[in-house]
């Protein structure tokens, strides 16, 4: 009798005709061939078409290869939202390398650590950041990467510190360079560093497959049309701009660049270019609402916006609706390529009062289309918590839109993947309709303006001050930033507290956005074993209100 293999015949194998590794590089190839004359990037008076971008990407990729960049090498970028940043998202993976987008708000020591840990071969940097990059490069000595200056005409400060200028480097490249798709869609495409509660930042490694899928999920879950016009209010360094550089290539859309968040400029660009979509933390939306009194009211056409970092309060939703902006709340982490869950709106929500709509829209929601699952599980048994809106568990993800792991940190990788799920450290409930809602954070992370701040990192700096005996840093609600650090300090005997001196000490050792906005001198609440009770401090500040 013949062997029964069913339809899963081993002779029906993968081959080049029926299997191609998923990579967002395919988006650029298709769009450049199909829409070569359509606008791709707008920056000030400059406009690049998709055909021009494709050639510039090829030039950069080939020039990097000529400078010794090989498959698997890291190319770092310290750039605002400028054309070179969009181009790097394609050129670096086109030559097989891995893109490391650096947080432009970090200090020199943090940048030096990331460049060394990521083993960057090349660094593209804007002149604006020369005061930080210069000392960081000096710290690395002979291990420093090749530095390429991006001389953006819109930048009026800083100095050239590199060995070659970006446009000169492109002139050395080949506009016909084809590059190749990755041999394996599991190959790394990007490296992003995320703050942890202890120790050095962790390097999150993501792959081509996940970048491709999350870029498509952005389109489907947000209902984005072909040729959408997107304003870069979200930093592209943050989770690769939530994969939107690749999304816009898939749509043959327009990237409208914005170096710095400025409400007046945002209003002007949205109206001038008829921007259809933008993303941002609550602070960005709040700034626009607060600026309405001095700027022309509304945009004159419908605009969609994603919001993440904290749940949008009713005032934000109502204020943005008055501007003609429809908000969608999303949730995710660097480890999930940015948002991998969405508070998918239901049609009947639109009929509800604003306060109830705000409550419903303020939840973390459900998995996006390309993510297999997001669930609230008991962290010990890994069983789902009841959908009662009361029982607390940990938010966990599973699927193709989850990182490969942490670079050269197997212990952290194993810990976060224990049990076959990615453990976020965020505590939540599942509501009766299946949507999840964060209740607290198990990690001591403060989310300020969409950026993560490790309270332990700030505490370590405070402990270095000679007057400080004990210190605890917790989130304090802030109208503008959502949350900011507040430091509770117990002083050494006989010392009189000087808040200004403490803040200046922090400024000397931390990026400015990590410096505590408020200093409270008082004995710290402790357990019988001497552990500081941060929940008491949070209660005093009512910081839990920022998470509702």
C-alpha positions, 0 to 999 in steps of 0.5 A: 500500500502506498504511503499516506502523507496527505496534502503535506507532501514532503516533495512540496517544498519551499523554492524561490518560485513560491517563497520569498523572505518577508522584508519591508525592503520589498515595499520600496522596490515596488513603490519606486517602480510603480510610483517613481514620480510621486512625492515621498519625503517633504522637508522644508522646501525640499521634496524627494520623489520615491524614485529619487529616494530609491536611488539615494537609498542605493547610493547610501547602501553601496557607500556603506559597503565600500566603507567596510560595512558587512552583513550583520554589522551595526550602523547607528543613527543619531538623527531627528526626523529628517530625510536621511533618517527615512533613507537609513531605514532602507539603506542599512538593511539593504546592505545586510546591516542592522539599523540602531536608532539612538534616542536624541535625548540621551547623554554622552555616557549612554550613547557611548555605551550603546555604540560600544555594546552594539559594536557600531561600525558607522554613525550618522549624526546631525550637527545639533547633537555634536555636543553629545556625540563628540564626548561619546566618541572620545570615550570609545577611543580606537573603538569609535565608529566612522562618523558621518555628519548629516548637514541639514540646512534647517539645523542652525547649531552644532559643529561638524565632527565627522570624517565625511558629510552625508551628501558627499558619502552618497555621491560616492555610492552607486544609484544602481546598487540592488542589494538583496532581500535577507537570506532569512526573514528572521535576520535582524533589521534593527537594534533599539535600546530600552531602559530597564529597571536595573543595570545597563540599557537592553538592546532589543533586536527585531527582524525583517519579518516582524517589521514587514508585518507590523508595517502592514498592520499599521495600514489595516488597523488604522484604515490608512489609504494609499498615498496617505500623508503622514506628519512625523510628530513621533520620533523616528528613533523611537521603535523605528517610528512604530514601523511607519517609515516602512508603512509609508513606503508600502502605501507610496505615501508622503513623509512630512518631516518635522525636526522638533515638535512645535504646535504652530509648525504642526498646524502649518504643515497639516494645513499646507500638506493636507496631512491625513495621519500623525502619531504621538504621546499625549503631550503632543495632543495636549500641546495642540489643544492648548495652542488652539487659542492662538492658532487658527482653529481646526485643520479644515479636513479630517485627520487621524491620530494614534496616541500611546504612552498613557490612556487619553483622558476625556479632555484630550479626546474632546479637544482633538475632536474639536480640531477634527482629529479622530484618536485611536489608542494603541499599546506596545513596547520596544520589544513589540516593534512599538504598538502591537495592540490597539483599542479597536473602536466599535461603531456603537461607541460613537453614540456614547457620552464623551466620558464613556467614550474616553473610558472605552478608548483609554484601554490597551485593547486587543492584538493588532491584525498581525500579532497572534495574541495579547493576553492578561495571564497569571504570571505563575500559572500562565492561565488567563485571568477572568474577564471580570475587569477586577482580577489583575494579571500580567500583560503578555504577547505572543506572535510574529511581532515580538523581538528576537531577544536582547543583544548579548543578554541571554539571561534577560532574554530567557527571563522575558520569554519564560513560559512561551510568552513575552512578559511585559511587566505591565499589570492589567485586567481583562474586561468583559468584552475582552479588551485589556486595561492596564492597572499598574506597572510591575517595573519601576518605569516612568513614561514621560512624553512617551519615553521610558525613564528607569527610576532605579537609574535616577535613584543610583544618581541620587545616592551618589550625592553626599547628603542623600541617605535613601532615595526613591523615585516614582511617577508624578502626574504632569499635565504636559508630559503625562508623568515626570519623576519625583524624588523622595529623599531621606537625608543624612543626620544633620543635613539641611535639604537643598533641592536646587543642589540635588537637581543640579547634581542630577543634571550633571549625570542624567539626560535632562528629561530624566531629572526629577521635577520635584524633590521631597525631603522626608523619612521614607516609608519602609517595611519591617525588613527595611524595603521602601514602600513605593506604593505609599509614595505613589498614593501620596502623589496620586500617580495612579491617576496617570495610568487610568 
